[in-house]
Amino acid sequence: MWFKPALSVVVATAVPDLVLFAIDRLDLVMYTMAGSLCALYGHNLPYARRARAVAGVVVSMVIGLAISLVAASLTGSTAVLIAVGALLAAAQKTLCDATRIGPPGPVIFTFVTSAALFVPQQPGQVPGHLALTLAAGAIAWLVTAGPALVRREGPERRATARALDAAAAYLTDPGHRTRHAAAATVHAAWQTLLAAGRPSPVRRSLERLVVHAEAALASGTLGDVLALPAPAPDPEQLRAWARRTRARGPVPTPPPAPGTTEELLGIDAERAARGTSRREARRVLLRSLAPGSPLLPIGARALVGCALAGYVSQAAGVGRPYWAIVTAASLYQANVTLSWNRALQRTLGNLLGVLVFAAILPVSRTGPLALIGFCLFFGFAAEALITRNYWLGSVAVTPMALLVLEFGGTHPAGELIGDRVLDTVIGAGVGILAAMLVTNRRAAGRLEKALAATDLARAHAVHALAAPQQTPAALDAARRRLTGSLVELREADDTAAGEWWQRALPQERVLAAEQAGHRTLAATATRRGSIARAPENGAV
């Protein structure tokens, strides 16, 4: 689906750009682009949730832009504007991590709000500029939600196809890595189907396919973990179903796997329970932002790193050091190791992107349509490449960001290029230094909580297995809870393992918990199948 966000942002950007070109007001492109970039979000969500998520993104973008424009209109102090930009970047990073919105996460918000801080502004202009952002955001919302009219179950089909492919990959090459990847994608497919709303005939077929992917994972786990014989599904059949599921034709109808009917009944019960759990979801969000949350040190890193990068860039003579703030903000990943890798990729991509900008700048200045065309091209290239190769995507992001400045008037090419190179080097260097200095010892605490949750979920599953009156629905609910806790445990362990300056991690406990969890998952799947087959064999 790499091309969908890329095409969405092209369409969402082209419409307001061409309207502004028609009325000869291309100097306002920066404000419409803030709304157009909202089309990058929500492509991994079912359309009902996507509509709500993108609407929230548009509102958040308008709020952040309003703060930046008001600050720019009230003060010309670069030091004050850098402080505002750092505070916004830290808040955007924390909120995006807490809500798990993305990709592309907080970097788009930070790019827009940081750039707006250094654009000359009058207080009376702010409402009109925000109205342009809101109008472009409405177009972005239509672009992202509109495909629901053509292919209502598109996101669910893609999530199901990924689950089938991951299960096939695990059967082909059993191992810890492929097992975790398959468990995570199957879990994500169930979450997507549960969030999609009322089950339609197509969604019912997709649920049956996910049951097959889950059965394949359980079958492989029995052989890989327990060394017990189990019927092995055909990986090529799973891949064939995945191809047909992604295609535009009808969803394949597989033969029922053992326990399919009971599992779907359990899914319906879980879906009904989710419909009344919005208040609990809000409580979870508030807990993730409360004191003691492992997200807060990452927000503190963003605050310190972005502020220092901006001030060092200002001291180096850059008049509008917003790109140093954006560069620093883009580095902060789940841990220091990932942030270091991102810093190297970002620096390489930006420096190469500056060379591309220097090469195409003379052509872009031949007319406004050429400028619009280049912006659309690099916008598409950036989104098409960045999820596959971050540094290569950054090569396209850099000229696009520099070309946006050209809509407000031409700038000396040497000044633009020199400032961007200096800001990139300063932002990356200072940003990674802040990541190493601002420690996240709470990552180990998150791992301890994930271990406790996994032990509790496994105990619940064992209790369900030992219950005198076992039902497939109860086993399915216990299995899904245990699967979710194992996915969270692996994510917490990976995050903590890449964090510097912290106490030793309980790696032996993590390994034991994962092995025991996978054994219990296999046992629940086997027991569910035997219960489901019992009526067929005449059992009472």
Salt bridges, closest charged atoms under 4 A:
ASP27 OD2 - ARG25 NH2 2.84
ASP97 OD2 - LYS93 NZ 3.36
GLU153 OE2 - ARG152 NE 3.20
GLU156 OE2 - ARG203 NE 2.72
ASP165 OD2 - ARG246 NH1 2.81
GLU207 OE1 - ARG204 NH1 2.70
GLU207 OE2 - ARG271 NH2 2.68
GLU214 OE1 - ARG479 NH2 2.62
ASP224 OD2 - ARG179 NH1 2.53
GLU236 OE2 - ARG239 NH1 3.00
GLU263 OE2 - ARG479 NH2 3.06
GLU263 OE2 - ARG480 NH1 3.41
GLU263 OE1 - ARG528 NH1 2.40
ASP268 OD2 - ARG204 NH2 2.36
ASP268 OD1 - ARG271 NH1 2.98
GLU270 OE1 - ARG480 NE 2.64
GLU280 OE1 - ARG283 NH2 2.65
GLU280 OE2 - ARG287 NH2 3.48
GLU406 OE1 - ARG365 NE 2.73
GLU406 OE2 - HIS411 ND1 3.98
GLU448 OE1 - ARG509 NH1 3.19
ASP476 OD1 - ARG479 NH1 2.84
ASP476 OD1 - ARG528 NH1 3.46
GLU488 OE1 - ARG100 NH2 3.79
GLU488 OE2 - ARG446 NE 3.08
GLU491 OE2 - ARG446 NH2 3.10
ASP493 OD2 - ARG490 NH1 2.85
ASP494 OD1 - ARG490 NH1 2.99
GLU499 OE2 - ARG301 NH2 2.15
GLU514 OE1 - HIS176 NE2 3.45
GLU514 OE2 - ARG490 NH2 2.82
